[in-house]
Amino acid sequence: MRSENDELRTKLNNETARVRWHELQRHFAMGAVVTVDASEDLIEVAISMASDDTARIEHLLRDDRIRRTNADEANEWTRVDQELWCVVVAPWVLVQAVGARA
């Protein structure tokens, strides 16, 4: 029998997509885009957020491994029309640059 986290992992993995930054600008304008550092697994962060794992999220925030996407990132991503991995954990849109590695 599969655990709830396994089911959630499968669901989020199936909902993850590669998108161009210009497709997310509306969400950025609403303050809903969260950048996930290249050192983190996007799906694992999404699971933590969806599961309300406050301790882990606070740790990631403290270490700047997740943060609301800032204007500098947005400007650079607009300039190059960055491709990003994206997954929604409402109300947040989690993104990680394609090819980014820590």
C-alpha positions as CSV (number, residue, x, y, z in Angstrom):
1,M,0.0,0.0,0.0
2,R,1.4,3.4,-1.0
3,S,1.9,6.1,1.6
4,E,0.2,9.5,1.4
5,N,3.6,11.1,0.6
6,D,4.1,8.6,-2.3
7,E,0.7,9.5,-3.7
8,L,1.3,13.2,-3.3
9,R,4.8,12.9,-4.9
10,T,3.3,11.1,-7.9
11,K,0.5,13.7,-8.2
12,L,2.9,16.7,-8.0
13,N,5.4,15.1,-10.3
14,N,2.7,14.6,-12.9
15,E,1.7,18.2,-12.5
16,T,5.2,19.6,-12.9
17,A,5.9,21.3,-16.3
18,R,8.6,23.2,-18.1
19,V,7.4,26.7,-18.8
20,R,8.9,30.0,-20.0
21,W,9.1,32.9,-17.6
22,H,6.7,35.1,-19.6
23,E,3.9,32.6,-18.9
24,L,4.4,33.2,-15.1
25,Q,4.7,37.0,-15.0
26,R,1.0,37.4,-14.0
27,H,1.6,35.1,-11.0
28,F,4.8,37.1,-10.2
29,A,2.8,40.3,-10.2
30,M,0.4,38.8,-7.7
31,G,3.4,37.8,-5.4
32,A,2.7,34.1,-5.8
33,V,5.9,32.8,-7.4
34,V,8.5,31.1,-5.1
35,T,12.0,30.4,-6.3
36,V,13.4,27.0,-5.2
37,D,17.2,26.9,-5.0
38,A,19.0,24.6,-7.3
39,S,20.3,22.6,-4.3
40,E,16.8,21.5,-3.5
41,D,14.5,19.0,-5.1
42,L,11.5,20.9,-6.5
43,I,9.1,18.0,-5.8
44,E,10.3,17.5,-2.2
45,V,9.9,21.2,-1.5
46,A,6.4,21.1,-3.0
47,I,5.6,18.1,-0.8
48,S,6.7,20.0,2.3
49,M,4.6,22.9,1.4
50,A,1.5,20.8,0.5
51,S,1.9,18.9,3.8
52,D,2.3,22.1,5.8
53,D,5.7,20.9,7.1
54,T,6.3,24.2,8.8
55,A,9.6,23.3,10.4
56,R,11.2,22.3,7.0
57,I,9.7,25.4,5.2
58,E,11.0,27.7,7.9
59,H,14.5,26.1,7.6
60,L,14.5,26.5,3.9
61,L,13.4,30.1,4.2
62,R,16.0,30.9,6.8
63,D,18.7,29.4,4.5
64,D,17.4,31.2,1.5
65,R,16.8,28.0,-0.3
66,I,13.2,29.1,-1.0
67,R,12.1,32.7,-1.3
68,R,9.5,34.8,-3.1
69,T,10.9,35.4,-6.5
70,N,12.5,38.9,-6.4
71,A,12.6,41.7,-9.0
72,D,16.2,41.0,-10.0
73,E,15.4,37.4,-10.8
74,A,12.3,38.4,-12.7
75,N,14.2,41.0,-14.7
76,E,16.9,38.6,-15.7
77,W,14.4,35.8,-16.5
78,T,12.4,38.3,-18.6
79,R,15.6,39.3,-20.5
80,V,16.4,35.7,-21.4
81,D,12.9,34.3,-21.3
82,Q,14.1,31.7,-18.9
83,E,12.7,28.2,-19.0
84,L,11.7,27.0,-15.6
85,W,10.4,23.8,-13.9
86,C,7.1,24.8,-12.3
87,V,4.6,23.1,-10.0
88,V,1.6,24.7,-8.3
89,V,1.0,24.2,-4.6
90,A,-1.9,26.7,-4.2
91,P,-1.7,29.6,-3.7
92,W,2.0,29.3,-4.6
93,V,3.8,28.6,-7.9
94,L,7.1,27.0,-7.2
95,V,9.8,27.5,-9.9
96,Q,13.3,26.3,-10.4
97,A,15.5,27.3,-13.4
98,V,15.9,24.5,-15.9
99,G,19.5,23.3,-15.9
100,A,20.3,25.0,-12.5
101,R,22.5,22.9,-10.3
102,A,24.1,23.9,-7.0
